[in-house]
């Protein structure tokens, strides 16, 4: 994989460069990158994705009235 380092000082230019990078990847490459980021994030918490134990999650739904 070719890697190019660019120095960017303007935040808008940096954001545009990031979007160009991600849009340049195929859908499969993007999904693989997201999966790897998820695995790495769980590793920080000490959870391995292949563990039989699953982390329990609490779901909360807040419904607001429109107005």
C-alpha positions as CSV (number, residue, x, y, z in Angstrom):
1,X,0.0,0.0,0.0
2,X,1.4,3.4,-1.0
3,X,1.4,6.0,1.8
4,X,1.8,9.7,1.2
5,X,2.4,12.2,3.9
6,X,1.0,15.7,3.4
7,X,1.4,18.7,5.6
8,X,-1.9,20.6,6.0
9,X,-2.4,23.7,8.1
10,X,-6.0,24.6,7.2
11,X,-8.6,22.4,9.1
12,X,-11.0,22.6,6.1
13,X,-8.3,21.4,3.8
14,X,-7.5,18.6,6.2
15,X,-11.1,17.6,6.4
16,X,-11.4,17.6,2.5
17,X,-8.2,15.5,2.3
18,X,-9.7,13.0,4.8
19,X,-12.9,12.7,2.8
20,X,-10.9,12.3,-0.5
21,X,-8.9,9.5,1.2
22,X,-12.0,7.5,2.5
23,X,-13.9,8.0,-0.8
24,X,-10.9,6.7,-2.7
25,X,-11.3,3.3,-0.9
26,X,-13.6,0.6,-2.0
27,X,-16.6,-0.2,0.2
28,X,-15.0,-3.4,1.3
29,X,-11.8,-1.6,2.3
30,X,-13.8,0.9,4.3
31,X,-15.8,-1.8,6.1
32,X,-12.5,-3.6,6.9
33,X,-11.1,-0.4,8.3
34,X,-14.2,0.1,10.5
35,X,-14.0,-3.5,11.7
36,X,-10.3,-3.1,12.6
37,X,-11.0,0.2,14.4
38,X,-13.8,-1.6,16.4
39,X,-11.5,-4.4,17.3
40,X,-8.8,-2.0,18.4
41,X,-11.2,0.1,20.5
42,X,-12.5,-3.0,22.3
43,X,-8.9,-4.1,22.9
44,X,-8.3,-0.8,24.8
45,X,-11.1,-1.9,27.1
46,X,-9.6,-5.4,27.5
47,X,-12.3,-7.1,25.4
48,X,-11.3,-9.5,22.7
49,X,-13.8,-9.8,19.8
50,X,-13.4,-13.6,19.7
51,X,-14.1,-14.1,23.4
52,X,-17.1,-16.3,24.3
53,X,-18.0,-13.8,26.9
54,X,-19.9,-10.9,25.4
55,X,-19.9,-7.5,27.0
56,X,-23.3,-6.5,28.2
57,X,-24.8,-3.2,27.0
58,X,-27.5,-1.1,28.3
59,X,-29.8,0.5,25.7
60,X,-31.6,3.7,26.5
61,X,-34.2,5.3,24.3
62,X,-35.2,8.9,25.0
63,X,-38.3,10.1,23.1
64,X,-38.9,13.8,22.8
65,X,-42.0,15.5,22.0
66,X,-42.0,17.8,19.0
67,X,-42.6,21.4,19.7
